[in-house]
Amino acid sequence: MMNRLIFTSEPGQRYSFAMGDRKVTISFRYNLAINRFTFSLSIDEAEVLSGRRLVTNVDLLKPFAFGVGALIAYDPDGRGREATLENLARGDVRVAHVFP
C-alpha cells in the first residue's frame, strides 16, 4: 500500500497514518539556509528520528528498520530535481510512504 504525501507551499507539514495498532507521524520542516526539507518521524507519539534531510531516490527509513515501511522522495519524470519547497508544492518531486 502507498500513501502519497501532498505538499503545499507551507514551510511546515505533518502527516499521520495508522498502521495496525501503531501511529506513524512524519513532520517536514523547510530549511531556508539549505533550500531543503528535513523530516522527523514519530512512532506511537515517541520521536525516533529528527532533522533528517529529505533527499530523492533513497528509502529514507531503510537504515533504521523501524518496521513502518519506506519513505521515498522521487522525481516522477527522472530529471534529477531536488526536494525543494517549489518542486514539492508543484508536484515536480513527490513523496510517498510505502508499507506492506
Sequence and secondary structure as in RCSB ss.txt:
>XXXX:A:sequence
MMNRLIFTSEPGQRYSFAMGDRKVTISFRYNLAINRFTFSLSIDEAEVLSGRRLVTNVDLLKPFAFGVGALIAYD
PDGRGREATLENLARGDVRVAHVFP
>XXXX:A:secstr
 EEEE   S SEEEEEEEETTEEEEEEEEEETTTTEEEEEEEETTEEEEEEEE  BSSBTTGGG  SS EEEEE 
TT S     HHHHHHTSSEEEEE  
